[in-house]
């Protein structure tokens, strides 16, 4: 009897078990992010959770696309950490993250990123884009 491809169980983006188990640790940081600059990080595996901690008195912005992609800044598609030790934890599947320092900062920003990684290869993750990430929903703005 041959193998049935429809009864195959394994890690994947829509596999609940891939997110229920403890993830693999990942951590990095920066001590010199000049005002007006950004840095991107690619994760080797899809994230389960990730936390960004501001390690400076300068503002740090967290977003899932480069500031050069669509309306990331203009659409306010970022979380801003505005004080030392301010942090934000995302319960999200992602293959990359971007950190930027607003041009109005007076000095270098620094931060730490910690992530809990699944066993899902990042090549299987789709690009996070669209309304709320890189574009502004013009119809929603009219309702406000």
Secondary structure, DSSP 8 states (H G I E B T S, - for coil): ----GGG-----TT-THHHHS--EEEEEEEEEE-TT-EEEEE-SEEEEEEEEEE-SSS-EEEESS-TTSTTTTTTT-SEEE-STT-EEEE----SEEEEE--TT-SS-EEEEEEEEEEEEEGGGS----SBTTTB--HHHHHT-
